[in-house]
Amino acid sequence: MTWYGAPGHVPPHPTGTAGGRKDDSRIPDALAMALAPAAASAVEAVGGYAGGVYLRSRTKGLLRLAVLAGLPVRLFSPWWRMHVNRPFPVAEAYRSGSLVLLADAEEAMRRFPQLMAGLPFPFGSLYAPVTHGRDRYGVLVVLRNATPGRDVDAADRQRMQNAASRLGAALAALEAAGAPVSWDREPTPVQLPAGATPPVRIGRLDWRVDTATVTADPELCRILGTDPDDFPGTVEGLEAMLAPEDVYGLWALVHQVTATTDPERPVSRRMWLRGRDGRPHLLELTRDHPAPDDARDPGGTPGPATDAGLGGPPGADLPAGGPGRGGPREGIPGGGAPPGGMPPRGGPSGGAPVSGGPSAGGGLPHEGTGARSIPAGDRPTGGPAVGDGPREALPGGEVLPAGTPVRGGSSAGASAPGGPQGGAADGEPAPYGGGRRAVRLVGVLVDPGTGPIVASAADRLATGVLSLDRLGRVTYVSRRAETLLAVARPKLVGRILWDVLPWTGRPAYEDHFRAALISTDPVHFLAHRRADSWLSVSLYPGHDGLTVTLTPAEQPGYTPGSVAAPGRGLGSPADRAAVLYRPVALAIALTEAVTARQVSEVVTEELLPAFGGRQLAIYLLSERHLHLAWETGFPQGFLDRFDGVGLDARLPGVETLTSGRPIFFESMQRLAAAYPGIPLDAHVGARAFLPLIASGRPVGSCILGFDQPRGFSPEERTVLTALAGLIAQALERARRYDTEAALARGLQDALLPHRLPRHRHVDTLGRYLPGTQGMDVGGDWYDVVETPRGLALAIGDVQGHGVSAAATMGQLRSAVRAFALAGHDPQEVMSGTNRLLIDLDPGQFASCCYAVLDPVTGALQAVRAGHLPPLLRHPDGRTEPVDLPGGVVLGVDADAHYPVTGLDLPQGAVLALFTDGLVEQPGTDIDVGIARLCGALAGLGPAPLAAIADRLIDEARDATDRPDDIALLLASRRTPDPARPGADA
């Protein structure tokens, strides 16, 4: 449990790792400080209400949600991890390197049905890849209101692109400074700056960004629960008084205030902070823009600021009834007047000067306000003193380039976060970086109390009222809500709703909160706190949070009475509606699963979370015995005793299949009573045994385990039984795939050469790598043949995958070998193979590259039919594609002509023939892949062909979902060595 009450979330340590001492855990790391303001700025730029950043992780191909702004982190845990090849817009933006813009739910459903299956709400979303040069870091995401029938306009496109570009540049700077730019922990919650807020002023601070000093009046310290005498006057001291999520939000606020370069735009920003007592406080930060004729001493100390030190234009944001420019205000520390009749709070009256206003010597105020000025010698040691050069030091000693937003002090020439340099357009926040100028922020912290007028009005209602911010923290509770929830107000205010009221965190209710936070429409549902307590709940969303109303309700008549622990299962019409999309999500995901393992993974990812399950086991039927095919969540080795049981065994996993009926046990005691002596992995929980039957044929059985007793409503039983049928169909399809794939692999293995011919003057080496999607086996092939004309090198790619492609590949290779051994020249070999393919299989086509090499002279004659040109690495390392004119692919035109090109292969040079699977990447032009392969081959230098081949295909070998197979054939001439007879295949 963390300080702010969110279980499981450990704030980052200053070095970027999770954990650390409690005091240090509030200090944000440099990476999160770059991400948080970027997300906040992007949300504001395009008119959104939430956003975040997905960042690459140390796991290849996996993106992780690093920061989430404006939404509760826990509610969106299913979207914390995203593989780059999943059919979701985040993955598409990362793969393609292009913006993905979804204006409304209809467009999202058409393009990304799995997204809408999980979030079936009306909203718009924008996704921008975060890149810098050739480096891909992640994806910037913004959620906003849907605009049905209207595309995302060009201005918002550009704003998203600009925001992602600025973030990419910031991350590149961090990486160049030695900071790792990857994310492998839970997301960091970020509170967004508030929308419309009342301009009430009480506590004040003066923040010198260039020296990292903070002057705060005693009232501000007391609001945040700190003795004024204990405040050290540093940024770290200010951060220590805040909740961790508010620290990140504060830095986002600082970035927005300091990065604003357009004088026509407002320079005051506000956000809500949480105090130690759990109540919300409003912070306003204003960048001080002194008038040109303001007096400044040689050290840069400002003279009298405009509008009594608030930093805004004369008369801006004055409290009701307060005077304008020209005199001190009465009643608020620093001279501000309380709004409309509020009594003065905590500060001298009679016109005390405000922080940053006129004082003796033109500096910061001392006597009369309680504010403290920090001498130069008392500055924090986290940053260098003035004159140390344009670098900034982070906690722990990490040094970053000038301009990176950090906490510590900096030199006079260093850049403030988002300084004015860097090429920002008018009206846009400046990019990260730029030259540092002396920047002064003036802050006002408001303690609205309990809102006596609003609270009194709400307390007179028979309806309970709560207010939540967008991170799920309770900010207000009415007296009636206390009664209905049976929880005292002090235990609710400032806490995460789902932590203090666990029943609100049930999956069905979480769906409703997600709907309210993502869409703009009110949401209404029935909920039960306990068996005899039902509530009608309404959620009213707004820019800064949710208003929740609670009314007592009657228990629905259909609620099952046989549940072992009432309240654990589905129990309201809203619950049923919320879970309806789960079968849709599972069905969509199952259509993409090909192997039995993939089916099992989909069931684990989609089915278990939908019903709150913790264990899953799948048994498949083979020769009247059930064999364990997949398990998760059970104690290691526990299920081994049931592996291979016959259909005559008296076990629930067997009887559910033989009877064709699902079996549900609402507690482990009921399971033990029904099957005396059965081994149990736990004494507390519930189990569901589902038959897997596809089109009347038994496939196996599925076991779902729950770690607490729970009931199964009629709706749940129906849905689970239907889902078992979908799973069975997918497993049956996967079994047929496995059989066909094994046949295709065997056929291809028999047709590909196991050894290449040895030759005294030439080394040759071949590699084949099957794809990892679809049928796994394609039609790529290679061959080396000793012919009367010389050493023939051939490579080809047959259209399609599976048994048919493997069979055509075998015919094609045999045809090329036969024509070559007959002594035909390359043009005749290609033309003859083309006609033969048309005769054998009309409609099938293939590409091919064929070359004949004189091993002694190095003379090479080559021809290609729709195939990629080979690469030639010269002895000096220079590498380039061979300029090889070609004809159309084989199998299309019987009269096609294939021109022959002659060239030389010097000793020490390497010729590389390859298929498109080695250079193709989704969303990337194939010429880019060829150029990348050229660079890789050139950079390897002189090395054995085996080492070269392994390095060239290493990246492809590591890919988990490569759509195409790969063939690679290398050849190199060498000086004859009598001691070495030839090269191995």
Buried (B, 14 or more C-beta within 10 A) or exposed (E): EBEBBBEEBBBBBBBBEBEBEEEBBBBBBBBBBBBBBBBBBBBBBBEBBBBBBBBBBEEEBBBBBBBBBBBBBBBBBBBBBBBBBBBBBBBBBBBBEBBBBBBBBBBBBEBBBBBBBBBBBBBBBBBBBBBBEEEBBBBBBBBBBBBEEEEBEEEBBBBBBBBBBBBBBBBBBBBEBEBEBBBBBBBBBBBBBBEEBEBBBBBBBBBBBBBBBBBBBBBBBBBBEBEBEEBBBBBBBBBBBBBBBBBBBBBBBBBBBBBBBBEEEBBBBBBBBBBBEBBBBBBBBBBBBBEEEBEEEEEBBBBBBBBBBBBBBEEBBBBEEBBEEEEBBBBBBBBBBBBEEBEBBBBBEEBBBBBBBBBEEBBBBBEBBBBBBBEEEEBBEBBBBBEBEBBBBBBBEBBBBBBBBBBBBBBBBBBBBBBBBBEBEEEBBBBBBBBBBBBBBBBBBBBBEEBEEBBEEBBEBEBBBBBBBBBBBBBBBBBBBBEBBEBEBEBBBBBBBBBBBEBBBBBBBBBBBBBBBBBBEBBEBBBBBEBEBBBBBBBBBBEBBBBBBBBEBEBBEEBBEEBBBBBBBBBBEBBBEBBEBBBBBBBBBBEBBBBBEBBBBBBBBBBBBBBBBBBBBBBBBEEEBBBBBBBBBBEEEBBEEBEEBEBEEEBBBBBBBEEEEBBBBBBBBBBBEEBEEEEBBBEEBBBBBBBBBBEEEBBBBBBBBBBEBBBBBEBBBEBBBEBBBBBBBBBBBBBEBBEBBEBBBEBBEEBBBEEBBBBBBBBBBBBBBBBBBBBBBBBBBBBBBBBEBBBBBBBBBBBBBBBBBBBBBBBBBBBBBBBBBEEBBBBBBBBBBBBBBBEBBEEBBBBBBBBBBBBEEBBBBBBBBBBBBBBBBBEEEEBEBBEBEBBBBBBBBEEBEBBBBEBEBEEBBBBBBBBBBBBBBEEBEEEEBBEBBBEBBBEBEEEEBBEBBBBBBEEBEEBEEBBBBBBBBBBBBBEEEEEEEBBEB
